[in-house]
Amino acid sequence: MPVGDRAVIEVRGLNLVFQTADAPVHALKDIDLTVKAGDFISFIGPSGCGKTTFLRVIADLEQPTAGTITVNGVSPRQARLKRAYGYVFQAAGLYPWRSIAGNVRLPLEIMGYSRAECDERAARTLELVGLSGFEGKFPWQLSGGMQQRASIARALAFDADLLLMDEPFGALDEISRDHLNEQLLALWAKTGKTVCFVTHSIPEAVYLSTRIVVMSPRPGRVIDVIDSPLPAERPLDIRESPEFLEIAARVREGLRAGHSYDD
């Protein structure tokens, strides 16, 4: 899918320091990044490097201590109030006492949509993620992969242009993960969303992304931003191609280089 010229996220000189009882923790340092409309950007780095923290800053769940960030030209807080993004967490986070459709409807109900509109949007997004026919099931009746698809449907239900995904497939087995990676690419192509995706997996980052942001150990810095030359159509066996392996090697080198930095 072509990437547009419009900047959805603009970050300049962003820092975040957590004040703790022992000593300040510098989580993010001097982040500069532009995310364009239609981008699929993966953030990869070692555990504790600030990938999730950065996603939470975009979502107005954490506040930076220096620098600037805008989402659709406004502050993260204003973007949150405008419901400019959907957020998919590491765990599906579905309420066990609500049906799958009921879980997808929940944010729409909170926003005050009519029952008919809630039902229509829930049905449409469940169809989009391949869960038509499972509307009346409960989370415990679905596999982990299906639960995550329901979580994605919930994030898509109010049709925000930006989708923030925090390692949503990390706990799944490799077969389920491969299947969901394929489905996510197809979903991205259908919807034209801008996606920010956190992962620990080099193959996942390379397979999914238009650009890969490689981050250093804490304090999290941007070590490299890699533009992917891979075609929009990506069968799983593209992971065996020389182009794919070349990008994966560059990501690996960036991660290795990041460990050589002194704070």
Secondary structure per residue as TSV (DSSP state, phi and psi in degrees):
chain	resnum	aa	ss	phi	psi
A	1	M	-	360.0	133.6
A	2	P	-	-67.4	142.9
A	3	V	-	-92.6	135.9
A	4	G	-	-83.4	179.7
A	5	D	S	-91.6	-19.3
A	6	R	S	-71.6	131.3
A	7	A	E	-80.1	119.7
A	8	V	E	-86.6	-42.3
A	9	I	E	-126.9	130.8
A	10	E	E	-127.6	119.3
A	11	V	E	-125.6	130.3
A	12	R	E	-137.5	123.2
A	13	G	E	57.9	34.4
A	14	L	E	-77.9	130.8
A	15	N	E	-130.5	150.1
A	16	L	E	-142.8	122.3
A	17	V	E	-119.0	123.0
A	18	F	E	-88.7	131.9
A	19	Q	-	-89.6	118.5
A	20	T	-	-118.4	170.9
A	21	A	S	-64.3	-32.7
A	22	D	S	-83.0	-58.0
A	23	A	S	-163.9	158.5
A	24	P	-	-62.1	144.7
A	25	V	E	-114.9	116.8
A	26	H	E	-85.7	100.8
A	27	A	E	-84.5	-40.8
A	28	L	E	-131.6	140.6
A	29	K	E	-137.8	121.1
A	30	D	E	52.4	51.2
A	31	I	E	-83.3	124.7
A	32	D	E	-122.1	125.8
A	33	L	E	-162.3	141.6
A	34	T	E	-121.9	128.5
A	35	V	E	-110.3	121.8
A	36	K	E	-92.3	158.7
A	37	A	T	-58.8	129.0
A	38	G	T	88.5	-4.6
A	39	D	-	-62.6	147.2
A	40	F	E	-118.9	100.2
A	41	I	E	-108.2	127.0
A	42	S	E	-104.0	139.0
A	43	F	E	-107.2	123.5
A	44	I	E	-132.3	143.3
A	45	G	-	176.7	172.5
A	46	P	S	-66.1	161.5
A	47	S	T	-56.8	136.7
A	48	G	T	83.8	9.5
A	49	C	S	-85.7	-6.5
A	50	G	S	104.0	10.7
A	51	K	H	-60.1	-53.1
A	52	T	H	-66.5	-38.0
A	53	T	H	-59.1	-42.6
A	54	F	H	-63.8	-41.2
A	55	L	H	-61.5	-39.5
A	56	R	H	-68.7	-30.6
A	57	V	H	-65.5	-44.4
A	58	I	H	-57.1	-39.6
A	59	A	T	-84.3	1.3
A	60	D	T	68.3	26.7
A	61	L	S	-95.6	-15.1
A	62	E	S	-134.5	151.0
A	63	Q	-	-110.2	126.1
A	64	P	-	-67.2	154.3
A	65	T	S	-99.1	-11.4
A	66	A	E	-159.3	159.2
A	67	G	E	89.0	-177.6
A	68	T	E	-129.7	151.3
A	69	I	E	-148.0	135.3
A	70	T	E	-127.2	148.3
A	71	V	E	-124.4	116.8
A	72	N	T	54.8	36.4
A	73	G	T	82.0	0.5
A	74	V	B	-126.3	174.0
A	75	S	-	-67.8	156.5
A	76	P	H	-54.2	-36.2
A	77	R	H	-63.7	-46.6
A	78	Q	H	-63.7	-38.5
A	79	A	H	-63.9	-39.2
A	80	R	H	-64.5	-43.7
A	81	L	H	-65.3	-28.9
A	82	K	T	-84.2	-0.1
A	83	R	T	55.4	53.1
A	84	A	-	-82.6	-7.0
A	85	Y	E	-143.7	155.8
A	86	G	E	-108.8	147.4
A	87	Y	E	-124.5	126.3
A	88	V	E	-113.3	119.5
A	89	F	-	-89.6	173.3
A	90	Q	S	-60.7	-41.6
A	91	A	S	-100.2	147.4
A	92	A	-	-59.5	-34.9
A	93	G	-	63.6	36.6
A	94	L	-	-87.7	143.0
A	95	Y	-	-76.8	122.5
A	96	P	T	-66.9	-21.1
A	97	W	T	-90.7	-3.3
A	98	R	S	-107.2	144.1
A	99	S	-	-64.6	170.3
A	100	I	H	-60.2	-46.4
A	101	A	H	-61.8	-39.1
A	102	G	H	-62.8	-37.4
A	103	N	H	-66.3	-41.6
A	104	V	H	-67.9	-35.1
A	105	R	H	-72.0	-21.9
A	106	L	H	-53.3	-53.3
A	107	P	H	-63.2	-30.5
A	108	L	H	-68.3	-39.8
A	109	E	H	-63.0	-41.8
A	110	I	H	-63.6	-35.1
A	111	M	H	-77.9	-8.8
A	112	G	T	91.2	17.2
A	113	Y	-	-66.8	151.9
A	114	S	-	-67.1	160.6
A	115	R	H	-60.1	-40.1
A	116	A	H	-64.0	-43.0
A	117	E	H	-66.6	-39.6
A	118	C	H	-59.6	-47.1
A	119	D	H	-63.4	-42.4
A	120	E	H	-65.8	-44.8
A	121	R	H	-68.7	-39.4
A	122	A	H	-62.3	-45.3
A	123	A	H	-62.3	-42.3
A	124	R	H	-66.2	-44.6
A	125	T	H	-74.5	-32.8
A	126	L	H	-65.9	-36.2
A	127	E	H	-65.2	-38.3
A	128	L	H	-61.8	-35.4
A	129	V	T	-98.1	10.9
A	130	G	T	77.9	29.6
A	131	L	-	-116.9	18.5
A	132	S	T	-59.8	136.6
A	133	G	T	96.9	-10.6
A	134	F	-	-110.2	11.2
A	135	E	T	-55.7	-38.8
A	136	G	T	-89.1	-3.5
A	137	K	-	-73.8	161.6
A	138	F	-	-105.4	156.3
A	139	P	G	-51.4	-40.3
A	140	W	G	-67.5	-12.7
A	141	Q	G	-89.6	-2.5
A	142	L	S	-112.4	152.9
A	143	S	-	-68.8	167.3
A	144	G	H	-59.7	-40.4
A	145	G	H	-65.1	-39.7
A	146	M	H	-68.1	-36.8
A	147	Q	H	-62.5	-39.8
A	148	Q	H	-68.4	-34.2
A	149	R	H	-64.6	-37.8
A	150	A	H	-65.2	-37.1
A	151	S	H	-63.9	-39.3
A	152	I	H	-65.8	-42.0
A	153	A	H	-58.8	-41.8
A	154	R	H	-61.3	-40.6
A	155	A	H	-69.5	-26.2
A	156	L	H	-88.7	-13.7
A	157	A	T	-59.9	-34.3
A	158	F	T	-98.6	13.3
A	159	D	-	62.0	40.7
A	160	A	-	-71.7	149.3
A	161	D	S	-77.0	-19.5
A	162	L	E	-114.3	131.2
A	163	L	E	-119.7	119.8
A	164	L	E	-103.8	123.8
A	165	M	E	-128.5	116.2
A	166	D	E	-100.5	88.3
A	167	E	S	46.9	55.1
A	168	P	T	-69.3	-19.5
A	169	F	T	-111.3	9.9
A	170	G	T	-62.1	-30.2
A	171	A	T	-92.0	1.5
A	172	L	S	-92.9	157.3
A	173	D	-	-69.2	164.5
A	174	E	H	-63.3	-37.5
A	175	I	H	-65.5	-46.7
A	176	S	H	-63.3	-39.2
A	177	R	H	-63.9	-44.8
A	178	D	H	-59.3	-44.2
A	179	H	H	-62.8	-43.2
A	180	L	H	-71.7	-32.3
A	181	N	H	-60.7	-44.6
A	182	E	H	-60.7	-45.3
A	183	Q	H	-66.1	-36.6
A	184	L	H	-66.3	-40.6
A	185	L	H	-61.9	-42.9
A	186	A	H	-63.7	-40.7
A	187	L	H	-64.4	-43.2
A	188	W	H	-61.1	-43.2
A	189	A	H	-63.7	-37.4
A	190	K	H	-71.6	-39.9
A	191	T	H	-95.4	-23.4
A	192	G	-	70.1	18.9
A	193	K	-	-67.4	156.4
A	194	T	E	-91.0	129.4
A	195	V	E	-121.7	130.4
A	196	C	E	-113.2	120.6
A	197	F	E	-129.2	122.8
A	198	V	E	-96.3	133.8
A	199	T	E	-150.9	157.8
A	200	H	S	-103.1	-3.5
A	201	S	-	-98.7	119.8
A	202	I	H	-63.1	-48.8
A	203	P	H	-59.4	-38.6
A	204	E	H	-64.5	-45.3
A	205	A	H	-60.7	-44.3
A	206	V	H	-70.1	-39.3
A	207	Y	H	-66.5	-38.6
A	208	L	H	-87.5	-27.5
A	209	S	-	-97.0	152.1
A	210	T	S	-84.3	-32.4
A	211	R	E	-142.3	147.3
A	212	I	E	-119.7	124.5
A	213	V	E	-101.7	115.0
A	214	V	E	-95.7	127.4
A	215	M	E	-114.8	151.7
A	216	S	-	-86.2	167.1
A	217	P	S	-59.6	162.9
A	218	R	S	-54.7	134.9
A	219	P	S	-74.2	135.6
A	220	G	B	-63.3	120.0
A	221	R	-	-125.3	156.7
A	222	V	E	-84.3	113.0
A	223	I	E	-84.3	-39.9
A	224	D	E	-156.5	147.7
A	225	V	E	-123.6	114.1
A	226	I	E	-107.6	119.2
A	227	D	E	-80.3	130.7
A	228	S	-	-87.5	130.3
A	229	P	-	-90.3	3.2
A	230	L	-	-68.7	147.8
A	231	P	-	-68.4	161.6
A	232	A	S	-62.9	-39.0
A	233	E	-	-80.4	115.3
A	234	R	-	-130.9	89.7
A	235	P	-	-65.2	157.8
A	236	L	G	-59.4	-30.7
A	237	D	G	-73.5	-2.7
A	238	I	G	-64.2	-19.0
A	239	R	G	-67.6	-11.9
A	240	E	G	-98.4	1.2
A	241	S	S	-79.9	154.4
A	242	P	H	-59.4	-37.8
A	243	E	H	-62.4	-43.8
A	244	F	H	-62.9	-46.9
A	245	L	H	-66.0	-31.3
A	246	E	H	-67.3	-42.9
A	247	I	H	-65.3	-43.5
A	248	A	H	-59.5	-38.8
A	249	A	H	-65.3	-38.4
A	250	R	H	-66.8	-40.0
A	251	V	H	-60.6	-45.6
A	252	R	H	-62.5	-40.2
A	253	E	H	-64.3	-39.7
A	254	G	H	-63.1	-41.4
A	255	L	H	-64.7	-39.7
A	256	R	H	-67.2	-42.4
A	257	A	H	-63.6	-36.8
A	258	G	H	-59.4	-31.8
A	259	H	T	-73.4	-13.2
A	260	S	T	-87.4	-7.8
A	261	Y	-	-74.4	141.7
A	262	D	-	-98.2	141.4
A	263	D	-	-76.1	360.0
